[in-house]
Amino acid sequence: MMGSRTFPGCLVAAVLMAVPAIASGDGMEENDKFVLNCVACHGAALEGVEGLGVTLVGSAFVGRKSVPELVAFLKVGRMPGDPESVEGRPMPGFAWLPEADLIEIATYIKGRRGP
């Protein structure tokens, strides 16, 4: 057996609650890689989920990063003590995802972040 992951029930519930909202749509294109990996903490509309993940809408951090720079960030994440941490919460790294998925997520976030 390759090992298993245990996900806290609240994260699973958050994903399951968000998927119908995304599926019903707000007229905006969704991204399945973002939904599967990011929506539980960052919300269906990138609005952030209190106590879990910051809003990505209007994010200065996302705005000043290129897609390759965002991919590099997504691979390693950020720990709470990092000086650039906005909320002081950990952002897990996603280095286990295929490079193509990370590029797709980063491109989606850049395109949806708004002004």
N, C-alpha and C positions, 0 to 999 in steps of 0.2 A: 504494500500500500504506500502511496506517495506522500502521505501526511495529510492532515486535514486542517481546515480552518474553522474556527468557531466565531460566529458573528453575534454580537449582543442582540438580543431580541428587539431592542428599540431601533437599531439600524435597519434590521430586516423589515420591521413594521413601517419605518419611514420610507423605505424604497417602495414597498407594496402600496402605500398610500399615495405616493407621488406618481406612480406609473399611470393610473387612470386619468389623473389631471393632465399628464403629458399627452396621453393617447387622445383625450377629448380635444386637445389643442387650443392654442390661443392664436392660431393662424401662422405660427412660427414653426419652422422646421425643427424637428427634434433630432437628437443624435444618440443612437443606441449605446455607443461606448461611454458617453457622458452619463446617460441614464444608469447604466450598470455599475459604474465606478465612482460617480461624483455626486449624483443627485441627492443621496441620503444626507450629505453634509452641506452641499451648496444650493440645494433647491432646484425645482424644475425650471424656474425662470432665472436661475443664477442669483437669486435674492438672498441666499444664505439661510442657514437654519440655526436659530439661537442655541448657543451652547455647543454647536458642532462645527460649523464652517462659516466663514465670512462671505459677505456678498461679493460677487464678481462683477456686478453691474457697476459700471463707472470706476472700476478698480484702477488706481494709478499704477499699481504693480503690474497688472496685466497689460495696461496701456503702454508702458515703457519697455516691455519685453517683446522680442521677436518670437515667432513660432519655435525656432530651434532653442531659444533661451527658455521658453516655457516648458518645452519637452525636457530639457536638462533639469529644470526645477521639479517637474512632475516625477522624474526618476528618483530624486533624493528626498523630496519633501522638506519639511522644516520643523525643528524642535522649538518648544515654547521659549527657551532662553535666547533664541536668535534675535539680534537687534532689529531685524525687519519684521518680526512677528507683530501683527496688528492686535490680535486677541489673546496672545499668550497660550494658545492651544496648539497641540501638535498637528502637523499636516503630514500624513503618512506618505512615504515614497511608493511609487508604482513601477519600479524598475522591472518587475516581473511581467508587466504587460509588453506585448510586442511593440516595437518601435512604430509601426504603422498605426496602431491604436492610439499611442501617445500623440503622434502628429495630428491625427484626426480630432482628438479631444482638444489639443491646444488650438488648432485652427477654429474649431467650433466656439471655444471660449472667446477667442479674439474677435470673432465675427458677431457674437451675441452680447458683448460686454456693454454696448451702448456708449453714449458720450462720456 
